[in-house]
Amino acid sequence: MVIGIVMDYRDPKTVLKFVDSLAISYPIVFGSKSVAAQVGPVSMLPTTYLFNPAGRPAAYKVGIISRKSLEDFMRDYSASGAKNPPGEPIQLRSR
């Protein structure tokens, strides 16, 4: 599941119009620095966090991420048996 968290906004209505114009099909929520801190560090936007089925952070990527990178990670992560320690997400590299 994908959830978009909007971090930089002044007017929620403007954000919703933008989301509608792009036909984004996943849920969008309004966040803040304190909300983001509950997930992990967000030093730059966009930052993507991927969670395993148990709800623990599995990986993150600072910057733009491609669909191929996401698909490759999910395939490799599933095949590896999730070897990263709990609570220590790995950093995805651009491919």
Secondary structure, DSSP 4 states (H G I P E B T S, - for coil): ---EEE-S-S-HHHHHHHHHHHT--S-EEE--HHHHHHH----SSSEEEEE-TTS-EEEEEES---HHHHHHHHHHHHHHT--SPTT-PEEPPP-
